[in-house]
């Protein structure tokens, strides 16, 4: 009956630098104790023998302890031949492991272990701008970038790159999607508008399927897919086709450099929009009265959100109710 090779398989599964480390330690301990037994005058204690073994196999060779007998020198020769090769292999494997780890990180193969992070789907100029904005507002917020077109990480501080298909469960598990704070899905710039929207919705369904409580923001390029994104569970739908067209038309109608104003809407500039629940002192007051109070706090009241209805710049007499939320522009 053949013997089980379970122990050998278990041993071989260990990383090679762990196994070499064990061999080196065994050589040092065994030969350190052996030399202290063979030459007790030159090596009074076992620790002296171990010290000699360490400096010898590491090729440092201080010369403070030296074997005098032929037997001691023979033991030293065997240890040098056996130990030096393992020590060299040890440092070589440590270096190789470090380089492999670095390459794996750059290639997006290393799983993310943190939590409360933002998962950003898709790499493009918009994604780059969002990362810069988020770093300005929340400099320590971790971002996990998922993209299957990038060859290597963009190497941005606090950004962990995962290479892979974002609609694949394994890719999302590498991004630790179960402990993420939110996910932002940008439209795939390598596809046409319809295909990009369908791809984004599939990613959204995968995200919500794995983590139903995850706050998801999705960019949609066509009106046709807006309802599907809503059905898929998007918490926020950004209709970039509308935003862009509105900004362009506003710039045309104003004809006075509105693009400079739009750049100030970037959170990185220090100004940002907030949606806040109404406070007790504002309940029952008009839009005009609430605007004056918030203006004293360096906040501009833009509009009122009431259920599914949003009123931007409502009439001055518009009364604020208990369940309303305020849309403000602040810094």
C-alpha positions in Angstrom: 0.0 0.0 0.0 1.5 3.3 -1.1 2.2 5.9 1.6 0.3 9.1 1.6 2.2 12.1 0.2 -0.1 14.5 2.1 2.7 16.0 4.2 5.0 16.5 1.2 2.2 18.2 -0.8 1.5 20.4 2.2 5.2 21.3 2.5 5.5 22.1 -1.2 2.5 24.4 -1.0 4.4 26.7 1.3 6.1 29.7 -0.4 9.6 28.8 -1.4 11.2 31.6 0.7 9.5 30.2 3.8 10.9 26.8 3.1 14.4 28.1 2.4 14.2 30.2 5.6 13.5 27.0 7.6 16.5 25.3 6.0 18.8 28.2 6.8 17.6 28.3 10.4 18.1 24.5 10.8 21.6 24.7 9.4 22.6 27.5 11.8 21.1 25.8 14.8 22.5 22.4 14.1 26.0 23.5 13.1 26.1 26.1 15.9 25.4 23.5 18.5 27.7 20.9 16.8 30.7 23.2 16.7 30.2 24.1 20.4 30.3 20.3 21.3 33.4 19.6 19.1 35.4 22.6 20.2 34.1 23.7 23.7 37.3 25.8 24.4 36.8 28.0 21.3 33.0 28.0 21.6 32.1 28.0 25.3 28.4 28.3 24.8 25.8 27.1 22.2 25.0 30.8 21.6 28.7 31.4 20.6 28.4 28.5 18.2 25.2 29.9 16.7 26.7 33.4 16.4 29.7 31.9 14.5 27.3 29.9 12.2 25.3 33.1 11.4 28.3 35.2 10.5 29.9 32.4 8.6 27.0 31.4 6.3 26.2 35.0 5.7 29.8 35.4 4.5 30.4 38.3 6.9 33.1 36.4 8.8 34.1 38.7 11.8 36.8 36.1 12.8 36.1 36.5 16.5 35.4 32.7 16.7 37.5 30.3 14.6 37.6 26.5 14.8 41.1 25.1 15.5 40.8 21.4 15.1 40.6 19.4 11.8 37.2 18.1 12.8 36.0 21.6 13.6 37.3 23.0 10.3 35.7 20.0 8.5 32.3 20.9 10.1 32.9 24.5 9.0 33.5 23.5 5.4 30.4 21.4 5.3 28.3 24.2 6.8 29.7 26.8 4.3 29.0 24.6 1.3 25.5 23.8 2.5 24.6 27.1 4.2 26.0 29.7 1.8 24.0 28.2 -1.1 20.8 28.3 0.9 21.4 31.9 2.2 22.1 33.0 -1.4 18.9 31.3 -2.5 17.0 32.9 0.4 17.9 36.5 -0.6 17.3 35.7 -4.2 13.8 34.4 -3.6 13.0 37.3 -1.2 14.0 39.7 -4.0 12.1 37.7 -6.6 9.0 37.6 -4.3 9.2 41.4 -3.8 9.5 42.1 -7.6 6.7 39.6 -8.3 4.5 41.3 -5.7 5.3 44.7 -7.2 4.5 43.5 -10.7 1.3 41.9 -9.5 0.2 45.2 -7.9 1.0 47.2 -11.1 -0.9 44.6 -13.2 -4.0 44.8 -11.0 -3.8 41.2 -9.7 -3.5 42.0 -6.0 -6.9 41.9 -4.1 -7.9 44.9 -2.0 -8.2 44.2 1.7 -9.5 47.6 3.0 -13.1 48.7 3.6 -15.4 51.7 3.4 -13.8 52.5 0.0 -15.2 53.8 -3.3 -15.2 51.5 -6.2 -14.7 53.3 -9.5 -15.6 51.4 -12.7 -13.8 52.3 -15.9 -10.7 54.3 -16.5 -11.0 57.5 -18.6 -10.4 61.2 -18.2 -13.6 61.6 -16.3 -12.4 59.0 -13.8 -9.1 60.7 -13.4 -10.9 64.0 -12.7 -13.2 62.3 -10.2 -10.2 60.8 -8.4 -8.5 64.3 -8.1 -11.8 65.8 -6.8 -12.3 63.1 -4.2 -8.7 63.4 -3.0 -9.2 67.1 -2.6 -12.3 66.7 -0.5 -11.4 63.4 1.3 -7.7 62.9 0.9 -7.5 59.7 2.8 -10.5 58.0 1.1 -9.4 54.8 -0.5 -10.4 54.2 -4.2 -10.4 50.9 -6.0 -10.3 51.3 -9.8 -11.6 48.4 -11.9 -10.8 48.3 -15.6 -10.0 45.6 -18.1 -8.4 47.8 -20.7 -5.5 49.2 -18.7 -2.2 47.3 -19.0 -1.0 48.5 -15.6 -2.0 50.7 -12.7 -2.0 54.5 -13.2 -0.1 54.6 -9.9 -2.1 57.3 -8.2 -1.9 57.7 -4.4 -4.7 55.9 -2.5 -5.9 54.2 -5.7 -5.8 50.4 -5.8 -6.0 49.0 -9.3 -7.9 45.8 -10.1 -7.7 44.5 -13.7 -10.7 42.6 -14.9 -14.3 42.6 -16.1 -16.4 44.5 -13.5 -19.5 42.3 -14.3 -17.5 39.3 -13.1 -18.1 38.3 -9.4 -14.4 37.3 -8.9 -13.3 40.8 -10.0 -15.7 42.5 -7.6 -14.6 40.2 -4.8 -11.0 41.2 -5.4 -12.2 44.8 -5.0 -13.8 43.8 -1.7 -17.2 45.0 -2.9 -19.0 43.6 0.1 -17.4 46.2 2.4 -17.3 49.1 0.0 -19.0 52.5 0.7 -20.1 53.2 -2.8 -19.6 52.4 -6.5 -19.4 54.8 -9.4 -19.9 53.4 -12.9 -18.6 55.5 -15.8 -19.6 54.8 -19.4 -17.2 52.7 -21.4 -15.5 55.0 -23.9 -14.5 52.1 -26.2 -18.2 51.3 -27.0 -20.9 53.1 -28.8 -23.6 54.8 -26.6 -26.1 52.0 -26.6 -23.6 49.2 -25.9 -21.9 51.4 -23.2 -25.2 51.9 -21.4 -26.1 48.2 -21.6 -22.7 47.3 -20.3 -23.0 49.8 -17.4 -26.4 48.4 -16.5 -25.1 44.8 -16.4 -22.3 46.0 -14.1 -24.9 47.7 -11.9 -27.0 44.5 -11.7 -23.9 42.6 -10.7 -23.0 45.2 -8.0 -26.5 45.2 -6.5 -26.7 41.4 -6.7 -23.6 41.1 -4.6 -24.2 44.0 -2.3 -27.8 45.3 -2.3 -27.0 48.1 0.2 -24.2 49.5 -1.9 -24.8 53.1 -3.0 -24.4 53.1 -6.8 -24.0 56.1 -9.1 -24.2 55.3 -12.8 -23.5 57.4 -15.9 -26.0 56.9 -18.7 -25.5 58.2 -22.3 -28.9 57.6 -23.8 -32.5 58.4 -22.6 -33.6 54.9 -23.7 -31.6 53.2 -20.9 -32.5 55.6 -18.1 -35.5 53.6 -17.0 -33.5 50.3 -17.2 -30.9 51.8 -14.9 -33.6 52.8 -12.5 -35.1 49.3 -12.6 -31.6 47.9 -12.0 -31.5 49.7 -8.7 -29.3 52.8 -9.4 -29.3 55.2 -6.4 -28.2 58.1 -8.7 -28.4 58.3 -12.5 -26.2 60.8 -14.1 -27.5 61.7 -17.6 -24.3 63.0 -19.0 -25.9 63.7 -22.4 -28.3 66.1 -20.8 -25.7 67.8 -18.5 -23.3 68.4 -21.4 -26.0 69.7 -23.8 -27.4 72.0 -21.1 -23.9 73.4 -20.3 -23.2 74.0 -23.9 -26.5 75.7 -24.6 -26.2 77.9 -21.5 -22.7 78.9 -22.6 -24.1 79.8 -26.1 -27.0 81.8 -24.7 -24.8 83.7 -22.1 -21.9 84.3 -24.5 -19.8 85.5 -21.6 -17.3 82.7 -20.5 -19.5 80.4 -18.4 -17.0 77.7 -18.8 -14.9 79.3 -16.1 -17.9 79.2 -13.8 -18.4 75.5 -14.5 -14.8 74.8 -13.5 -15.7 76.3 -10.1 -18.4 73.6 -9.6 -15.6 71.0 -9.2 -15.4 70.0 -5.5 -11.6 70.2 -5.9 -12.0 74.0 -6.1 -13.5 74.0 -2.6 -17.1 74.5 -3.7 -19.6 71.6 -3.7 -23.3 70.8 -3.7 -24.9 69.2 -0.6 -28.3 67.7 0.0 -29.2 68.2 3.6 -32.4 67.5 5.6 -34.3 70.6 6.7 -33.6 71.8 10.2 -36.4 72.7 12.7 -35.6 76.4 12.6 -36.3 76.5 8.8 -39.6 74.5 8.9 -42.5 76.8 7.9 -40.2 79.5 6.5 -40.3 80.7 2.9 -37.5 80.0 0.4 -36.5 83.7 0.7 -36.2 83.6 4.5 -34.3 80.3 4.4 -32.0 81.7 1.7 -31.1 84.6 3.9 -30.3 82.4 7.0 -28.1 80.0 5.0 -26.4 82.9 3.3 -25.1 84.1 6.7 -23.5 80.6 7.0 -21.8 81.1 3.6 -24.2 78.6 1.9 -26.4 79.3 -1.1 -29.8 77.7 -1.2 -30.3 76.3 -4.7 -33.5 74.4 -4.5 -35.8 72.2 -2.5 -36.3 68.4 -2.9 -39.7 67.2 -1.9 -40.1 63.4 -2.4 -39.5 62.7 -6.1 -40.0 66.3 -7.1 -37.1 68.8 -7.2 -37.6 72.6 -7.3 -34.6 74.6 -8.4 -34.9 78.3 -7.6 -38.6 78.1 -6.6 -40.8 81.2 -6.0 -39.6 83.2 -3.0 -42.9 82.5 -1.2 -42.3 78.7 -1.5 -42.9 77.3 2.0 -40.5 74.7 3.5 -42.0 71.5 5.0 -40.7 69.1 7.6 -39.8 66.3 5.2 -38.1 68.5 2.6 -34.4 68.3 1.8 -32.3 71.4 0.9 -30.0 71.6 -2.0 -27.2 74.0 -1.2 -24.0 75.2 -2.7 -21.3 75.6 -0.1 -17.6 75.2 0.7 
